[in-house]
Each structure stands twice: as C-alpha cells, then as structure tokens.
Amino acid sequence: MEKILSIHNLSGGYQNELIVRNISLDVSKGDLLSIIGPNGSGKTTLFRLISRIIKPVQGNIALSGKDILRLPLKDFSCQVAFVSQDSIINFSFTVWEIVLMGRIPHLKRLQAEGAKDFSIAEKSLSLTDTLHLRNKMINELSSGERQRVLIARALAQEPELLFLDEPTSHLDIGHQIQILDLLRKLNLQDKLTIVMVLHDLNLASEYSNRIVLFNQGKIFKQGSPKEVLTYQNIEAVYKTVVVVEDNPINKKPYVVLVSGR
C-alpha cells in the first residue's frame, strides 16, 4: 500500500537525553495503527518529533515523500492533526470557538470562517457527541467532555493523517467505545489514516489493524495484533505475567492479567 508517513533511523529526546533511538517505521494510507508500551518507553516523544514540537537528533520523517521539516506549517497542518493527552488551554473559549480553530489551516490570512467551515465544525461536534456543549466554555467541561471536544477540533481540520495520544484516557467505558467506533468508521469509510497511543492492550487489539510495541525507546515488535500481542512479547516488555486468549467474538488476542498472588 502507498505510504503516507515514513520514519527512518529517527533519534531524539530532550536536552542531552535520547528518549527514542534508531526508530524506523512506515505508516500506509488506510492504516489504523496503535502504539503500545510501558510508561517512559518513548511513545509520546515520538509524537512530539512527528508534530515538530521537538527536532530530531538524527534521521528524518517524510509525509507523502516530503521531509516534514521542509513543509510550510500551514501545508503540514492541512494534512495532519494531533490530539495530545493533556492539551492546556489557558484562555476561556467556547466549545464552538475551539472546534472552529481546526479550520484555521484552510483559511487565508485574516479570512473569516464561512458556511462550509461552520458546517464542518457542526458535523465534527455531532460525531463526537458534543454538539450540545457548543456554547459552553471549554474550562467548564469535565475532562472527558474536553477530550471529545479536542477530537472534534482535530476532525474539523479534515486531515489525511490523525494522531491521538491516549484518546480514551479521560473517558468512561461508554464514551471510550463511542470514540473508538467513530475512529474505526472514519478509517474504513473515509479512508482516514489513524495512529494512536493506547495503554489498554485489549482496545489496541480490538481496533487496530497494526500494532507497534515500544520498549526503552526502541521498537520491540510490530505487526498484526496476533503477531504482537503474544504472552512472550507482553511479559518481556511489561514484566508482568499474562494469559493471552482468543476473543470469542472476533478471535483477536485478548490479554488477561494474572495477579501477583
């Protein structure tokens, strides 16, 4: 399949400390890829390198064959959207204003939003079950509501490639499934390529066609859920005893934790 993102020999981190080392990874158009791994294994740092928040020490990242550091930020933002785990918004905006910010990359300088932008913003709010919050201030929302609004803002960008860092971390079970079902629908019907960091191995197994397992700043294993989510791989990386069975409904791997007792 056609590659939308190619990462080659990438290393980077903070100040003098390398967090990710010699990462090579291709993301194909239409992938729904989950990145898993213990805390501190480099997952979020990889996202920060891809989003250009930090610059790599070595290696390169190409978006549709073009070095992302050479792309104008506006062009980059028209193609790629990010939802971070803990987005800080220091000013009080309404939910409607926050979601409309997703349209900024598509507007010319000083251009006001038009009917098309309003329609896309409203659709994004509806998809994430947040349309009823449109007139509320973002700082008045619960963490789960806020997370869904930030996903709506990312969808309003109409990206080709969507990155999400722990998109379900602040959501209850019902909204976890709702958001992940939505992402899978967008992936299958709209051909949106999605890369997300997940801690829940069973959610990663259920929703991903590919999984990348990180350990100590490197890729330990990548492949299909069946190839990655073996008890040997999980125990080697997480240092925890597990049993891996087949989900009786879809036959994908299901990870059962074994108590230390």
Secondary structure, 3 states (H helix, E strand, C coil): CCEEEEEEEEEEEECCEEEEEEEEEEEECCCEEEEECCCCCCHHHHHHHHCCCCCCCEEEEEECCEEHHHCCHHHHHHHEEEECCCCCCCCCCEHHHHHHHHHHHHCCCCCCCCHHHHHHHHHHHHHCCCHHHCCCEHHHCCHHHHHHHHHHHHHHCCCCEEEEECCCCCCCHHHHHHHHHHHHHHHHHCCCEEEEECCCHHHHHHHCCEEEEEECCEEEEEECHHHHCCHHHHHHHHCCCEEEEECCCCCCEEEEECCCC
